[in-house]
Amino acid sequence: MTDVALLAGVSHQTVSRVLNNHPNVRERTRVRVLAAVQELGYRPNRAAKTLATGRSQTLGVVAQGSTLFGPASLLAALGTASSEAGFTLNVAIVRQLDRASFQAAVERHLDQRVAGIIVIAPVETASEAVRAMADDVPLVMVDGDPTLERPLVTVDQAIGARLATQHLLDLGHPTVWHVSGPPEWFDSRGRVAGWRQTLTDAGVEVPPPLAADWSAESGFQAGLLLSRMPEVTAVFAANDHVALGVMSALNAHGRRVPQDISIVGFDDVPEAAYYQTPLTTVRPDFDRVAKDALRLVLDQLTNGRLDSSEVVVPPTLVVRGSTRAPRVD
């Protein structure tokens, strides 16, 4: 840094302000310092900076080892958001969604002196690990337990389900069946609650939900049952992979989508627009979730503990070819 200052003809403190994006630097000075940085090939010593400030430029993330679209997309979005904020991301993957695994992953991050931690906590056992942590750890949950007094950022699952269900009711379907996700997931519970409340508010029959596990295979099994029920004209699936399985089973048994049965998914996976019948689905804003989670972590680092701050990000409905008005015989 001293070499950069000498080459640019500025003080050591000015170089520090430029490298930390401080606003009180003249643009001409900033350009001169950055040119010196490039000429010398200078890179800040992160270890030295941590010792000097007591805070690293690394954030820890605890996430499940999953290839599911939602968690994987969220992790990618967190990586982008942290990079834009000048932080690196240290990811600890847990293979089991139990309290001990999540707690051990958090402790590993703390041992590495990360600046803050983001825990993707989709099930109760993950939230239990967060509940056991000391209050002075800068931490934000994503998709965690809303009753826990910790900063939380989550997609509004209930609103997403309401959008899907109301869309099908508005098309004229007498009711909407639901193939749900695993009951231990907060996402699944929110979607069930939103679906059920929409049907109740409309004063129509609330069918029993059919359980699945986020996979196309489980959706296929549910679809086999639905294909034998002539009264079914509309289905809201817990995610797009479940919807794909349902559609496959229906088509295999002579029930056409959308001519005989309309279906809506959740997640808007990249393939959804290219299914044999393009899928109407609910699109979560993972980029906004990631940016809000990062903002809450940085707020804690700057201003101290934020008690029970909650950010709920609304999704949007994407209408495609898998939904239409029910057939009139």
C-alpha positions as CSV (number, residue, x, y, z in Angstrom):
1,M,0.0,0.0,0.0
2,T,2.9,2.3,0.7
3,D,4.3,1.7,-2.8
4,V,0.9,2.5,-4.3
5,A,0.8,5.8,-2.3
6,L,4.3,6.8,-3.5
7,L,3.5,6.0,-7.2
8,A,0.2,7.9,-7.0
9,G,1.6,10.8,-5.0
10,V,-1.0,10.5,-2.3
11,S,-1.0,9.5,1.4
12,H,-1.3,6.0,2.8
13,Q,-4.7,7.0,4.2
14,T,-6.0,8.1,0.8
15,V,-5.0,4.7,-0.7
16,S,-7.0,3.0,2.1
17,R,-10.0,5.2,1.4
18,V,-10.0,4.4,-2.3
19,L,-9.6,0.7,-1.7
20,N,-12.6,0.8,0.7
21,N,-14.8,2.8,-1.7
22,H,-14.9,5.7,0.7
23,P,-17.1,8.5,-0.8
24,N,-14.9,11.4,0.3
25,V,-12.2,11.0,-2.4
26,R,-11.9,13.2,-5.5
27,E,-12.6,11.3,-8.7
28,R,-9.2,12.4,-10.2
29,T,-7.4,11.1,-7.1
30,R,-9.4,7.8,-7.2
31,V,-8.4,7.2,-10.8
32,R,-4.8,7.9,-10.1
33,V,-4.7,5.5,-7.1
34,L,-6.5,2.7,-9.1
35,A,-4.0,3.2,-12.0
36,A,-1.1,2.8,-9.5
37,V,-2.8,-0.3,-8.1
38,Q,-3.1,-1.8,-11.5
39,E,0.5,-0.9,-12.5
40,L,2.0,-2.5,-9.4
41,G,-0.3,-5.5,-9.4
42,Y,-1.3,-4.7,-5.8
43,R,-3.8,-6.9,-3.9
44,P,-5.0,-6.1,-0.4
45,N,-3.8,-8.5,2.3
46,R,-7.0,-9.8,3.7
47,A,-5.4,-11.4,6.7
48,A,-3.7,-8.2,7.7
49,K,-7.0,-6.3,7.2
50,T,-8.7,-8.7,9.5
51,L,-6.1,-8.2,12.2
52,A,-6.3,-4.4,11.8
53,T,-10.1,-4.1,11.8
54,G,-11.1,-7.2,13.8
55,R,-13.5,-8.2,11.0
56,S,-12.9,-10.4,8.0
57,Q,-14.3,-9.8,4.5
58,T,-15.7,-13.4,4.5
59,L,-19.3,-14.4,5.2
60,G,-20.2,-17.9,6.2
61,V,-23.2,-19.7,4.7
62,V,-24.7,-22.9,6.0
63,A,-26.7,-24.8,3.4
64,Q,-27.9,-28.3,2.7
65,G,-26.2,-30.4,0.1
66,S,-29.1,-30.3,-2.3
67,T,-29.6,-30.1,-6.0
68,L,-33.1,-28.8,-5.6
69,F,-33.6,-25.7,-7.8
70,G,-34.7,-23.4,-4.9
71,P,-31.8,-23.9,-2.5
72,A,-29.2,-24.1,-5.4
73,S,-30.5,-20.9,-6.9
74,L,-30.5,-19.1,-3.6
75,L,-26.9,-20.2,-2.9
76,A,-25.8,-18.9,-6.3
77,A,-27.6,-15.6,-5.7
78,L,-25.9,-15.2,-2.3
79,G,-22.5,-15.7,-4.0
80,T,-23.3,-12.9,-6.5
81,A,-24.6,-10.5,-3.9
82,S,-21.7,-11.0,-1.5
83,S,-19.2,-10.5,-4.3
84,E,-20.8,-7.3,-5.3
85,A,-20.6,-6.1,-1.7
86,G,-16.8,-7.0,-1.6
87,F,-17.1,-10.1,0.5
88,T,-16.1,-13.7,-0.2
89,L,-18.4,-16.5,0.6
90,N,-17.4,-19.5,2.7
91,V,-20.0,-22.3,2.3
92,A,-20.5,-25.1,4.7
93,I,-22.6,-27.9,3.3
94,V,-24.6,-30.1,5.7
95,R,-25.7,-33.5,4.4
96,Q,-28.4,-34.1,7.0
97,L,-31.1,-31.5,8.0
98,D,-30.6,-32.1,11.7
99,R,-29.7,-29.8,14.6
100,A,-26.3,-31.3,15.2
101,S,-25.1,-30.9,11.6
102,F,-26.3,-27.2,11.3
103,Q,-24.8,-26.4,14.7
104,A,-21.4,-27.9,13.8
105,A,-21.3,-26.0,10.5
106,V,-22.0,-22.7,12.3
107,E,-19.2,-23.5,14.8
108,R,-16.8,-24.1,12.0
109,H,-17.6,-20.7,10.6
110,L,-17.1,-19.0,13.9
111,D,-13.7,-20.7,14.3
112,Q,-12.7,-19.2,11.0
113,R,-13.7,-15.7,12.3
114,V,-16.2,-15.0,9.5
115,A,-17.8,-11.5,9.6
116,G,-21.3,-12.9,9.7
117,I,-23.4,-16.0,9.0
118,I,-26.4,-16.7,6.7
119,V,-28.2,-20.0,7.5
120,I,-30.5,-21.4,4.9
121,A,-32.9,-23.1,7.4
122,P,-35.8,-24.7,5.6
123,V,-36.8,-27.1,8.4
124,E,-37.4,-27.1,12.1
125,T,-34.2,-28.8,13.1
126,A,-32.1,-26.1,11.4
127,S,-34.0,-23.4,13.2
128,E,-33.4,-25.3,16.5
129,A,-29.6,-24.9,15.9
130,V,-30.0,-21.2,15.3
131,R,-32.1,-20.9,18.5
132,A,-29.2,-22.4,20.5
133,M,-26.7,-19.8,19.3
134,A,-25.6,-16.8,21.2
135,D,-27.3,-13.5,20.4
136,D,-24.1,-11.7,19.6
137,V,-23.4,-13.6,16.4
138,P,-24.3,-11.5,13.3
139,L,-26.6,-14.0,11.7
140,V,-29.6,-14.1,9.3
141,M,-31.9,-17.0,8.5
142,V,-33.3,-17.6,5.1
143,D,-36.5,-19.6,4.8
144,G,-36.4,-20.2,8.6
145,D,-38.9,-20.3,11.4
146,P,-40.8,-17.0,11.4
147,T,-41.5,-17.4,15.2
148,L,-37.8,-17.4,16.0
149,E,-36.5,-13.9,17.1
150,R,-33.7,-13.8,14.6
151,P,-33.4,-11.7,11.4
152,L,-35.2,-13.6,8.7
153,V,-35.6,-13.2,4.9
154,T,-38.1,-15.5,3.1
155,V,-40.1,-15.8,0.0
156,D,-43.8,-15.3,0.7
157,Q,-44.9,-18.9,0.2
158,A,-48.5,-18.3,1.1
159,I,-48.9,-15.4,-1.3
160,G,-47.3,-17.6,-4.1
161,A,-49.8,-20.4,-3.3
162,R,-52.7,-17.9,-3.3
163,L,-51.6,-16.5,-6.7
164,A,-51.6,-20.0,-8.2
165,T,-54.9,-21.1,-6.6
166,Q,-56.7,-17.9,-7.4
167,H,-55.6,-18.1,-11.0
168,L,-57.2,-21.5,-11.4
169,L,-60.4,-20.4,-9.6
170,D,-60.6,-17.3,-11.8
171,L,-60.5,-19.6,-14.9
172,G,-63.7,-21.2,-13.6
173,H,-62.4,-24.4,-12.0
174,P,-64.8,-25.5,-9.1
175,T,-61.8,-26.2,-6.8
176,V,-58.1,-26.9,-6.9
177,W,-56.3,-30.0,-5.7
178,H,-52.8,-29.7,-4.2
179,V,-49.8,-32.0,-4.3
180,S,-47.7,-30.7,-1.4
181,G,-44.1,-30.8,-0.4
182,P,-42.6,-32.5,2.7
183,P,-44.5,-31.3,5.8
184,E,-41.3,-30.6,7.8
185,W,-40.4,-27.8,5.3
186,F,-41.5,-24.3,6.1
187,D,-41.9,-23.6,2.4
188,S,-44.3,-26.5,2.0
189,R,-46.3,-25.4,5.0
190,G,-46.6,-21.9,3.7
191,R,-47.8,-23.1,0.3
192,V,-50.4,-25.5,1.9
193,A,-51.7,-22.7,4.1
194,G,-52.0,-20.2,1.2
195,W,-53.8,-22.8,-1.0
196,R,-56.2,-23.8,1.7
197,Q,-57.0,-20.2,2.7
198,T,-57.7,-19.2,-0.8
199,L,-60.2,-22.0,-1.3
200,T,-61.8,-21.3,2.1
201,D,-62.2,-17.6,1.2
202,A,-63.8,-18.6,-2.1
203,G,-66.3,-20.8,-0.3
204,V,-65.4,-23.9,-2.3
205,E,-64.5,-27.4,-1.4
206,V,-61.0,-28.0,0.1
207,P,-59.8,-31.4,-1.1
208,P,-57.3,-33.4,1.0
209,P,-53.7,-32.5,-0.1
210,L,-51.6,-35.3,-1.6
211,A,-48.1,-35.5,-0.1
212,A,-44.9,-35.5,-2.3
213,D,-41.2,-34.9,-1.6
214,W,-40.2,-32.2,-4.2
215,S,-39.3,-34.9,-6.8
216,A,-40.8,-35.6,-10.2
217,E,-41.1,-39.2,-9.2
218,S,-43.3,-38.4,-6.2
219,G,-45.4,-36.1,-8.4
220,F,-45.8,-39.0,-10.8
221,Q,-47.2,-41.2,-8.0
222,A,-49.6,-38.5,-7.0
223,G,-50.6,-38.0,-10.7
224,L,-51.5,-41.7,-11.0
225,L,-54.1,-41.2,-8.2
226,L,-55.4,-37.9,-9.7
227,S,-55.7,-39.5,-13.2
228,R,-58.3,-41.9,-11.8
229,M,-60.5,-39.1,-10.4
230,P,-62.8,-37.5,-13.1
231,E,-63.8,-34.7,-10.8
232,V,-60.2,-33.3,-10.8
233,T,-59.9,-30.3,-13.2
234,A,-57.1,-28.2,-11.6
235,V,-53.9,-29.0,-9.6
236,F,-51.5,-26.8,-7.8
237,A,-48.1,-28.6,-7.4
238,A,-45.6,-27.8,-4.7
239,N,-42.8,-27.2,-7.2
240,D,-42.2,-27.5,-10.9
241,H,-40.5,-30.9,-10.6
242,V,-43.6,-32.3,-8.9
243,A,-45.8,-30.7,-11.5
244,L,-43.7,-32.4,-14.2
245,G,-44.3,-35.8,-12.6
246,V,-48.0,-35.1,-12.3
247,M,-48.3,-34.0,-15.9
248,S,-46.4,-37.2,-17.1
249,A,-48.8,-39.5,-15.1
250,L,-51.9,-37.6,-16.4
251,N,-50.8,-37.8,-20.0
252,A,-49.9,-41.5,-19.7
253,H,-53.4,-42.2,-18.6
254,G,-55.3,-40.2,-21.1
255,R,-55.9,-37.0,-19.1
256,R,-54.6,-34.1,-21.2
257,V,-53.0,-30.9,-19.9
258,P,-54.6,-28.4,-20.0
259,Q,-57.6,-29.6,-22.0
260,D,-58.8,-32.0,-19.2
261,I,-56.7,-30.8,-16.2
262,S,-54.9,-27.5,-15.6
263,I,-51.8,-27.4,-13.5
264,V,-49.6,-24.7,-11.8
265,G,-46.1,-25.3,-10.4
266,F,-43.8,-23.3,-8.1
267,D,-40.2,-22.1,-8.7
268,D,-40.1,-21.4,-12.4
269,V,-37.2,-23.7,-13.2
270,P,-35.4,-22.8,-16.5
271,E,-37.0,-25.9,-18.1
272,A,-40.6,-24.9,-17.2
273,A,-41.1,-22.9,-20.3
274,Y,-40.0,-25.8,-22.4
275,Y,-42.0,-28.7,-21.0
276,Q,-44.1,-30.5,-23.6
277,T,-46.9,-28.2,-22.3
278,P,-45.2,-25.0,-21.0
279,L,-45.9,-24.7,-17.3
280,T,-47.7,-21.9,-15.6
281,T,-45.8,-21.4,-12.3
282,V,-44.9,-19.1,-9.4
283,R,-41.5,-17.4,-9.7
284,P,-39.7,-16.5,-6.5
285,D,-37.2,-13.6,-6.5
286,F,-34.1,-15.3,-5.3
287,D,-31.8,-12.4,-6.2
288,R,-33.8,-10.1,-3.9
289,V,-33.8,-12.6,-1.1
290,A,-30.0,-12.9,-1.3
291,K,-29.5,-9.1,-1.4
292,D,-31.9,-8.6,1.6
293,A,-30.2,-11.3,3.6
294,L,-26.8,-9.7,2.9
295,R,-28.1,-6.3,3.9
296,L,-29.4,-7.6,7.2
297,V,-26.0,-9.2,8.0
298,L,-24.2,-6.0,7.2
299,D,-26.6,-3.9,9.2
300,Q,-25.8,-6.1,12.2
301,L,-22.1,-5.7,11.7
302,T,-22.5,-1.9,11.5
303,N,-25.3,-1.2,14.0
304,G,-25.4,-4.2,16.3
305,R,-28.0,-6.9,16.8
306,L,-31.3,-6.5,15.0
307,D,-34.1,-8.3,16.9
308,S,-36.6,-10.2,14.8
309,S,-36.2,-8.2,11.6
310,E,-38.2,-10.0,9.0
311,V,-38.2,-9.4,5.2
312,V,-40.9,-11.2,3.2
313,V,-40.3,-11.2,-0.6
314,P,-43.4,-11.6,-2.8
315,P,-43.2,-13.9,-5.8
316,T,-44.9,-13.5,-9.2
317,L,-47.2,-15.7,-11.3
318,V,-46.0,-16.7,-14.8
319,V,-48.9,-17.8,-16.9
320,R,-48.1,-20.3,-19.7
321,G,-49.9,-23.1,-21.6
322,S,-50.7,-25.5,-18.8
323,T,-53.8,-23.7,-17.5
324,R,-57.1,-22.9,-19.1
325,A,-60.8,-22.7,-18.4
326,P,-62.3,-26.1,-17.6
327,R,-63.9,-28.1,-20.4
328,V,-67.6,-27.8,-20.8
329,D,-69.1,-31.1,-22.1
